[in-house]
Each structure stands twice: as structure tokens, then as C-alpha cells.
Amino acid sequence: ESTFATVRHRTRQTKGCGSRLATLTMVFKLARQAGKHWRRINAHKLITYVIEGVKFVDGEIKEAA
């Protein structure tokens, strides 16, 4: 699911907030509130491998053939 899906589903709440600044503030607050319910990453040590482009198969690092 998209990072902004929770905020996008609440566009009804942000419509008609007045100024652009008020709308951005409302969206920011919605995003911070949604972030409290996001699932934490279990294998945070593996993120560097993902960023480097290492391939994984069934949760294991795929060795070069």
C-alpha cells in the first residue's frame, strides 16, 4: 500500500480548509497521525542490502550464479 494512501482516503476532510497553508497543515497532521499505526520493519539491518540492489528469494540473499 502507498505511503500516502491513508492521507488520500481522507481528502473529504481536507477539502474546503480555506487557504493552501491550512490544507497543507491538515494533510501533514493526517500523515503524522497515520504514521503512528504503520508497521515497523523487522529486519532493519537488511535495508542497506535492499538499497544496494541485492536480490532476495524467499527472504534469503540470492547468490550470483
N, C-alpha and C positions, 0 to 999 in steps of 0.2 A: 504494500500500500504506500502511496505517496506521502512524503513528509507533510505536505500541505493539504492532504485530504480532509483532515479534521477541521481545518480553517475553512476550506472551500465549502464544506457541508453547512457552514454557518453563515453563508452570505446574506441570508434573510436578516440576521441580526446586525450586520454591518451596513446594510443599505439605509440611506437616509440619515446618516450620522451627522450630516452637516458638512463641515469642511474636510478637505483632504487630510489634514493633520489628525482630525478626530477619527477618521476612518482608519488611518494607519495605526493609530494608538489602539483602537479596538481590535484590529487584526493582530497586532503584537501581543496584546493581552490574551487573546484567544489561543495563540500559538504557545505562549508560555504555560498556560493552563493545560493545554493538550500534552505538552512535553512531560508533565508530571506523571502521565499514565503510559508513556511509551515503555516498551520492554527494553531492559538493559542487555548489552551484548555480553554473552557468556565468555567467549574466547577472545578477549580484547588483545591478547598477545599476538594473535594471528592477523590482526588488521594490517600490520606492516607488510606481510606476505601478499595480502589482497591488493594493497596499493601498488606493490611491485609487479603485480600481474601473474603471480604464481597460480597454477591451476590446481583445483581440488576435485577429487572424485570421492563421493560418499564420505565427506568430511576428512579425508586423508590427502596429503600433498601428493600430486601426481608426478612421478619421476619421469624425466626425459627418456624417450625410447632410444 
